[in-house]
Amino acid sequence: MRLKNIPGAREAIAGSDLVVHEPMQAKGGWRQVFGNGHPIHVEIGMGKGKFICEMARRFPEINYVGIEKYSSVLLRALQKMACDPLPNLKFVRMDAEEITEVFGRGEVDRIYLNFSDPWPKDRHAKRRLPSRQFLARYEQFLRAEGDLEFKTDNRGLFEFALEELSHTDWKIRKMTYDLHHDEEMAQGNVMTEYEERFSSMGNPIYKYVISRI
């Protein structure tokens, strides 16, 4: 959900060393951006950054890139990291539709889609991040053995995402209709802000892990 406009958000983002300001220039060179050859994991639509910040803390041997469209939302993530920045975490403010202009072929090892905008109107289906159109984009930069993890509390969006797979060469590796009661898939689960809120209301969380192999 988009936050209200926060005065000074764009200026704060422009002055942050945690943000990659010219991401298209980093295409094919993200390991140089981080200064190492560690795997790269990307969260598209990271919201306020709780998930990706926690992942970066837990797994310092992995480089993380958080993608967020809205300045007012990205600012919240930057504020979280202000006192304790992590060398393995970078942020990018951009529209996900341009994602193939930012990462080179095989450059990313894992993609996370967490509680994406459901775009409920049928005419907007291709804007949904687990749509076949976006899956085709991900294929251009996710390595052949890489995974995509998708979580949502929206049953309709989840069923849409499953149906979209039938039009692609992606395969389901793991899937659950109730993540927090699935012993295997809940192991090591890091919750987002939305996930904490929705699960506390008793809503089930749906998740799949897919790959092309």
N, C-alpha and C positions, 0 to 999 in steps of 0.2 A: 504493500500500500504506500502511495506517495505521501511524504510528509509535506506540511505547509512550507512554503519558501522561507528559508532562513537567511536574513541579510548577512552578507559577507561570506556565504558558503563557498562561492566560486573563488573568491580571493584566497580563502584559507586553503582550498584544494590546490590552487595554483602555486602556493608557497610551500607545499609539503614535499619533503624528500621521499615520503612513502608512496607517492603517486608517480607512475610513469606517464609523463605528460605528452610524449610523442610515441604512442604505442605502435603505430604503423612502422616506425623506423626500427622497432625492436623485432619485427617479424623475422624468424629464422635465427635470432640472436639472443633469445631469452636466457640462455645459460651464461652469456657474457653479462647480461644485466645483473644476474645474481652472483656472478663470479665463481661459479662451480658447475659441475656436470650432473647435479642431482636431478631426480625426476621432477616434473612440473605438473601440478594439479591446479585446475581452474574451476572456480565457482562462478557461474553466470547468473546474475541477479542475486547478489549476496546480501542485500538489505543492509541492516546496521552492522553486519560483520561478526556477530557472535560466533557463528559456526566456523568461519575460516580463521578467525583469530585463535580460537581454541585448538583447531587442527594444527596450525603453525606452531603453537607452543608444544603440543604433544609430540610432533614429528619434525624435529629440527633438520632431519636428513632429507626432507622433501621441501621443494620450493612451491609456494602458493601464490596464485594471482587471483584477486577478487575483482570481478567486473560488476559495475553498478551504473545505471543510467542517470539517476537523479543526484544532483549535487547535495541537496539537503539530507539525503539518506547516507551518501558516502561520507559526509562530514561526521556523522555519528560514529562510523567505523574509525576514522582518523582520530577522533577524540578518545576512543577506547585505547588506541595504541600510543597516544602522545607521551605517556610517562614510561612506557616499556616497549619501544619499537623492536621488532624482530627482523633479523637480517634475511630470513627466508619468506618474507611476506611483502608483496607489492599490490597496489591498487590501481585500477584503471577506470576512468569515467567515460563510458561510451554506450552506444546502443548495440545490443547483441546482434542486430542484423549485419553489423560490420565486422563480426568476429573473425571471418576468414582473412581479413586484411591485417590482422594483428599477430596471428600465429602461423608458422610455416608447417609444411607437411611432416607429420610424425613428431611434431615438437612437444605435444602434450600427452601425458601418460594417463590422466584421469580427469573427467568432467563431473561436476556436481550441479544438479538443478534442484534447488530446495524451495518448495512452496512458491512456485512460479505463478505469475498472473494467469488466471484461467481464461481470460479473454472470452467470456461466455457467449457472445454473439457468433453465430455460424460463419458469418462473412469474415470474421477475424481469426479463423482457425489456424491459418498459416503463420500467425504471429505467436502462437503458443510454442514455448521452448521445447517441448517434446514432440512437436509436429514433424512430419516427414520432411518438410522443407528445412527445418533446423537440423534434423538428423543428417541430412545431406551436407550441410555446412560443417557439422562436427567431423564428418568423415575426412574432410580435407586437412585437418590438423591433428586429430587424435591418432596415436600410433596404432598399428594394426592389432596389437594385443591389448590395447587400452580398454578401460571400462568407463561407462557412464552410469552414474547413480542419480536416481530421481525420487524425491519424496514430496508428498502432498497430503493434505487432509480432504481434498476435493475429490469425491468418488467419480463424478462425471469426468473430470480432467484425467484421472487415472485410467478410466476405461477408454477414453479417447486415445491416451498415450499407448495403451496396449493394442488398440486397433491399428494405429499408425504403423506399428512394427510389422504388420502383415504386408505392408507396401514397401518394405525395405529388406536389406539383408542382415539387419541386426537380430541377435538372438538373446533370449532371456537366460541369464545365468542364475539369478535368484529373484524371488518375488514374494511379497506378503501383503495381505489386506489388513494386517494389524501388527505393525512393527514392534510396538512396545510389549506385545505378548508373544512375540516370535523369538524364542531363546537364541537361536543361531544368529539371526539378522540384527537383533538388538544388542548383541555383544559389541562393545566399543562405540555404540551410537553417540554422536555428539548432536545435541539438540540446538535448533535455531530459536530465535525469539518467538516466532509464530508457533513452532512445534511445542514449546513449553506452554503457551497459552491454550492452544487447541486441545492438547492431550490432557491438560488440567480440567478441561470441560467435559472430558470423557469421549472426545472424538477419536476414532481410530486413525492411525497414520498409515498411508499406503506407500509402498516402496518397491522399486525394481532396480536390479543391476543388469545392464545389458552390455554386449560386446558384439563384434562382427566375426569372432572366431569361436 
